[in-house]
Amino acid sequence: MRSSVASLLTVAVWPLLASAGKFRDRIDARNYRFEKFSQPAPVRKSFEERSESFKFMSNSTKPYAVESLPEVNFDIGELYSGSVPIDSNDTSRTLFFVFAPSLGDSVEEVTIWLNGGPGCSSLEGFFQENGPFTWQPGTLAPVQNPYTWANLTNMLWVDQPVGTGYTQGNATATSQYETAQDFIKFFKNWEDIFGIKNYKIYVTGESYAGRYVPYISAAMLDQNDTTYYNLSGALVYDPCIGDFNAIQEEYVAVPYLMEYNNILNLNDSFMQQMESLHQSCGYADYIDKYLTFPASGVQPPIYFNTSGSNASCDVFDMANNALLEVNPCFDIYEIVEMCPLLSDVLGFPTELVDNVYNQTYFNRSDVKSAMHAPSDSDWAECKGPVFLGGPEVDGYYTGGPQGEGDLAPDPIQHVLPQVIEATNRVLVGNGDFDMIIITNGTLLSIQNMTWNGKLGFDERPSTPINITLPDLQYAEVYDENGLNGTDGAQGVMGIQHYERGLMWVETYQSGHMQPEFQPRVAYRHLSWLLGRTEEI
């Protein structure tokens, strides 16, 4: 009997012991990696000693040099920030920048990053997405960012338009045409300060910057001046490039709910109601007809209105309200977010706000002093207005999501094709966990755009983005347990497709802010944009 019990115990316990052994191996491997990438910091040199090797230090740039930043307890490297006027003769209207020169070899290129909103500060990108260090929600302090875009290129983050972040002056623009002109004037003044000429320029951004990036890029092309505006490519993530309230949200909302309801957990009766509205509101027929490869034809103009008798067709807001009942911490920017909400040092505005910080980081007086920011500015991650005007039609504003004016046409109508045709190096992409700009909505917009002589993509995107090789020069490939190191193989992380100068990317397991949620694959996207590789 004892022998039988022993045998039973062996059968029952041995898999647990073996599993525990594997778990210990994984813990040991994780600790090995942490030790590998957490070596003691070298003795810190004074700023004067460090600045001797800075690439862009000069008499004109020295006033913008950042010596250190509060809470960043390591060498921040070469960094500049401050305000530059839009018009050299009028210092009352300024844009604010942060500039991080490339950490590797010198490169004669500048990559510009813009956040969206409209009215959201690009310091979000700098501090939580692709900057040299990052302070993520729920963490105690900033850490170095191994996938900073400054590994590859000179990076410039700009608060714009006027009314955003640390900018100064009154918002006067009514469209992208005016804000783009403001930007290129600022940028020329900035280049003069830093002694930059004949550099390749890449303009990148996310969300509402899906409008900023094409308009600014087109304005650069219109200058016909490669000394200051040698535009060489553009990138937009989860972008407002088409009719984003209708095509990129409403029309594709219900198929999105159906695809991800294993995560969202909406009940059967609500889903049946949504599917019925998807049919009766005409959304299903529209998708069947126009989300085709090759494109079936130019999509008809949409007068989108969800007020009065049409309120029942506002499936997007109905879904968002229902999702907040199922998950009080639901985040439309990243649908896998769960309670409790992580406190955010930048105070990102969400449906439910729960923040332990008394002040947002960039509204601290010591941070403003360190970054040469206006001491009297009231910094917020997103504020406004940044556009004025914009008539209200039956309760629906023709402008941006905050109700601003922005009367410029959708980028797919002219400026985005112009940029593609001039550079043949434009990337448009969407994260699949993003519900505020939905992947199929962005694809629908592309299928309604004509560039390089044809409408839309001929083929449905399907080529995988398979990350099998390290991206960072210091990476360990494998440890002694056969487990991947920090920069080892990641597997298939999305889809890529290139036609006639336009690269489409779909990023798996990423919310709205792709460099934050999937920094590894976003790093690959940038490598392609800069021409370091022809396949992601």
N, C-alpha and C positions, 0 to 999 in steps of 0.2 A: 504493500500500500504506500509506504513511504517512498519507494522507488517510483511508483506511478505519480504521486504528488510532485516529486522532484521533476519528473519528466514534464508534467503539466506546467509547473512553474517555469521550467526552461523554455517550453514552447511559448508561454504567455509573456515572460519577462524579457527574453533575449532580444526580440525586435525592439522593445523599448530601450534596452541598454544600447543596442546598435544605433538606434535613432539618436539617443542622447550623445553617443560618441560622435556622430556626424554633426550634431548641433554644436558640440564643443569645438570640433574642427572648424566649423564656420565662424564661431566666435573668435577662435585663435586667429583665423585668417583675416577676419575683420580688424582685430587689434593690430595684426601685422601691418595691414595697409594704413591704419591710422598712425602707427608709429613711423611708417615710411614717409608719409606726407605731413607729419607734424614734428619735424625735427626742431630742436631749439633754435630760436631766431638768432642770427648773428648780432654782434655788437652794433648798435645803431650809430651811424655817423651823424654829424650835425648837418643841418640843411645846407650850409655853405659848402661842406665837403661833398655832399651828394650832388649838388647842383652843378658842380664842375663837369660832370659827364652828361648833363641834360642836352638833348638834341635841339630843343627849340628855345633855350634860354638866351635872351638878348636884353638890351636896354628897354626895348619896347614891350617885351613879354614879362619882364621881371615883376611888374606890379600885379600881374595876374597869377603868379606862381603860388601854389598852395603848399605850405610847409608841412601841415599835419591836419588831421580832422578829429574832432571829439569822438571818443569811443572806438576809434580805429587804432588799435594798439599794435600796429606794425608799420613798417616803412611803406608809405603810399606810393613811392616812386615819383616819376615826373608827372605832375598834374597842374593844370591851370584852370581858373574859372573867373567869371566876372561879367560885367555888363558892357555891351558895345552898342553905340547908337546906330539906328537905322539910317539916319541922315547925319553926316558929319557936322552939319551946321545946326542941328537941332538935337541937343542931348536930352530932351525931355521924353523921347520915345526910344526905348532900348530893348534889346533882347538879351537874354542871359545864356551863357554857355558853360560847359565843362569840356575840357580837352585833355585826352589821355594819349600821348604819343605811343606808337607801337613798342611793345616790350621786347621784341626781337630785333631783327635787322631793320635798318631804315628803309622805308618805302615811300615812294613819291605818289601818295594817294591819301585822300581823306574820306572816311565813311561817316556820314551824318545819320544820327538816329533821332527820330521824332515820335513822341507819344501822341495820343489822339484826344478824345473827349467828345466834342471840342472843348478845350480849356484844361486838359490834363498835362501836368508838367513832365518834361522829358527826364527830369531827375529821378522819376520812377524807373526808367530804363537804366539810368546810370547806377542806381543803388540797389536794384532788385532783379535786373535782367542780364545785361551784358557788360557791365562795368568791371573794373579790375578787382572790386570787392563787392560783397553783397550782404545785406542784412534782411534775411527772410522773415516773414511773420512767424511768431512763436519761438524765435531764437533770442539768445541773450545779448549777442554782440555781432558786429560785422565779421566776416571771414573772407579770406582771399578766394577769388572766383577762378577755378582752373580753366573754365571755358569762356573767359572774357574775350570779347572780340578784339581787344587791344593786343592779344597774342598775334594777331594777323595783320592789323592795319592801324593807322592813326584814327582814333575815334573822337567824334565831336557830338555831344548831346546839346540840343538847343531848346530852351523854353520859348515857344512861339505858338500862336500869334500874340500880339500885345493883349494883355489881360490874363495871361497864363503865368503861373509860377512866380518867378522873381522878375518878370518883365516890368517895365515902367512906362507910364503913359496911359492915355485913354484909348479904348478900342473904338476904331472908326470904320473898320472894313464891313462890307456887306457881302463879300464873296471871296472865293479862293484867289481870284485874279489879284486883288489888292494885297492879301496876306502873302502871296508868292512874291510880289514885287518888294514888299517889306523885307522878306527873307533874303532875296538875292542882293539887296543893297547892304544889309547887315553882313552878309557872308563876304562880300568884297572888302568891306572895312576890316573884318576879322582877318582875312587873308593878308592884308597889308600889315597888320600888327605882327603877324607870325611869319612874315617873309615868305609866304607860300605863293608860288606861281607855277603854272603848267602841270599841276598835280591832277591825276585822275580823281574824279569826284563820283562817289556812290551815295545815293539818297535812300534811306531805309526808314521803316517805321511800322506801326501797327494800329489797327482799329480805325478811328477817324483819320489817322494819318494815311489811310488808304486814299483819302482825298488830298491831303497836304502833299504827299510825296510826288504824285504825278503832276500836280500843278506847279510845284516848285521846280521839278525836273524839266518840265516843258518851258518854264520861264528862263531857265538856264540855257536851254537849247536856242531859244529865241534871241538871246544876246549875241549869238554867233561870235563868241569870244572864248577860245579855248585856253587863253592865259589864266583866266579866273574861273571859267565855267566848263571845264573839260569833262562833261558828264559822260560816264562810262557804264552806268548801270543803275538799277533801282530794285528795291525789295519791299514788299508790303505783306504783313501778316494779318490774317483775320480782318480783311480790309473793307471799308465802306466804298466799294468801287461802282456799284450799281444802285438800284433803288433799294437801299438797305432796310427800310421799314417794311416793304412789301416782299420783294424777291428774296432778300437775304434773311428774313425772319418769318413773316406770316405764311407764305406759300409753302415753305419747307418745314414748318414747325411740327406738323403731325407725323410725317414720316420719321422725323428725328425722335419724337417721343416713342414711336413704335420700335425703332432700332435700339434705343437705350433704356427701355422701360425695365429691364432686368436690374438696372442701377437706380432708376428714378422711382420705381415702385408705385406708380399710379394704379388705382383700382380699375377693375374691368368695366364697370358702368361708365366711368369717366372716359376711359379710352374709347369705348363704343361711341359716346357722344362726340368725341373729337374726330373720330374717323368719319362719322356721318357728316359733320360740318366740313371736313376736308373735301368731301364729294360735293355737297350742296353749294358750297361757296365757290366752286370751280377751280380750286387749287389742284386737285388730282388731275383733271384734264389738262391743265396748263403744264404741269410737270411732265406728264406723258407725252405731250406734244413737243416741248422745247428742251427738256434735258436729254437730248439725243446726241449721238456722235456718229457721223458728222452733224453739224447743226441743221435743223430742219427749216430754218428761216428766221428773219428778224422778228423779235418778240414785239407785240403791240404795246403802245404806250399804256401805262396804268394810272388810272385815277383811283388812288387807294384811300378809302375812308371807312373808319370803323365806328362812326358815331350814329346816333339815331337808330333807324331801322336796320342798319348794317352792323350794329354792335355785336351781334351773335357771331360774326365772322372774324372777330378779333381773337383767334385761337391762340395766338402767341401770349397775350396777357392772361387769358384764361388758364393756360398751362402754367405760366409763371406763378400765378396766385395759388393754384392747386399744389404745385411743387413745394411752396413755402408752408403749406399745411402739413404735407407729408414729412418734410424736413425743414424745420424752422431756420436752419443755417444754410439752406440751399443758396448756392452762388451761381448765378447765370453765366459767370465768366469761366467757371470750372465746376462741372456738374457733379464731381465726386466729392466735393467739400461736405464735411459732416460737422456736427456740434462736438465740442465747443469751438467757436470761432477763435482763431489764433490772433492775438493782439498784434497789430501792425504798426511799426514805428513811423510809417508814412501815413497812417490813417486812411487807408483806401476806403472810399465810400461804398458800402454794401447795403443790402436790404435791412440787415440787422447789425447794429454797431455795438461792439463790446471791446473797449480798448483800455488797457491799463496805463498807457502813457499819458502824462499830463500835457505834453506838447509833442507835436509831430517833429521829427528830427530836423527838417529844414526850416522850421519856424523858431528854433532855438537861437538865442542871440550869439552864443559862442560859435555855432555853426555858420551863421551869417557872416560873422567877423572873419572866420578862417577862409571862407569862400569868396570874400569881397562882394557879398550880396548886399542889396539895399537894407539898411538896418531897420527901416520903418515898414518894410514889406510884410504883408500878412500872407505867408505862403500856405497854400493848401494843395493837396495833390490834384484836385480837380476843382476849378472855379470858373467864373465867367461873369458876364457874357464876353465872348471874343468876336462875335459877329453881331451887327445891328440890323434891324429890319426883319424881313421875312414875313409876308402876309399869312394870316391864319385863315385856313379854308375849312369851314364846317368843323372846327375844333381841332384840325390837324395842321401843325406848323410845317411849312415847306422847307424849313431849315433843319438844323441838326437835332440830335436827340435831346438836347437841353432847351430846345425852342429857339435857338439863335437863327439868324437870317440866312447865311451862306447860300446865296442864290445861284452859284455856279452850277453848270450841268454836271451830271454824273461823269466821272473820269473815263468810263468805257466809251463815251460818245466821241471824244477827240484826244484829250491829252495823254491818256494811257497808251493808245495806239501810237501816238507820235513818239513817245519815249521808247517803246519797243522797237519801232522801225529805225530809230536813230542809233540805238545801242546794241540791239539783238542780245541784250543781257538783262532781262527783267524776270524777277521771281515773284510769284503770287502764291500764297499758301494759307491753309486753314488748319487749326487744331480741332480734333474730333470731339474733345470734351468741352468745347466752346458752344454755348447755346445762344449767345447774344448776336453773333454772326455765324451762321450755320454753313457747314462745308458745302452742301449741295446748293445753297443759295449763292455762294461765291462762284461755283461752277456754272450755275445758270447765268450769272452775269457775264462770265467769260464767253459762254455760248451765244451771247447777244452782242459781242464785240467783234468788229472787223479790223484786222491788222495784217499788214503785208499781203494785202490782196484777197484775203479769204475771211469768212465768218466762222469764228469759233475753232475749237479743236476738231480735227478729222477723226481722231481715235480717242476712245475712252481711256483715261489715265489708268495704268495698271502696273508699271514697272516698280518693283519694290526698292525701298531704301534699306539696304541690309548693311548694318554696321558690324564689320568683322575685324577691322584693324584699328590700332590705337591712333588717336588724333593728336596727342600731346607728346612733346619730345622727351619728357621725363618719365613716361608711363612705364609701369611694370606690367608685363603681359600676363604672367601667371605666377601664383605663389606656390609653395611646396605642396599644398593640398589640391592643386589642379583647379582652383577657383580663380575666376577672373579678377584682375586688379582693378583699380579705380577707372582705368581707361581701357579695359578689355572689351571683348566682343559683346555687343548689345542685342544683336539680332535685327529682325525686320521692324523698323520704326516708322514706316510710312510708305508713301507712293510718290514717285516723281514722273513727270512727263514733259517733254520739250517739243515744241513745234514753232517754227518761224520766229525765233527770237524770244519766246515766252516759255519759262519753266514754271510748271505747276507742281506744288508739293502739298500733300496731305499728311499731317503729322499725327501719329497714333498717340493716345494717352496724354494729350496736351490740351490745356485750356487756352484761354484767349491770349495770354502772354507767353508765347512760345519760348523765347530765350530763358524765361524763368522756369517754366514747367518741364521743358525738354531741352536743356541747354546743349546737350551733346549733338542732337540732330540739327539744331539751329546753327551750331558751329559749322556743320557740314554745308548747310545752305549758304552761309557767308563765304566759305571756301570756293563754292561754285561761282557766286556772284563776282568775286574778285579775280576769277579766272585761274585759280590755283588748280582746279580740276574741271573736267568736262562732264563728269557724272557725280552725283551726290553720294 
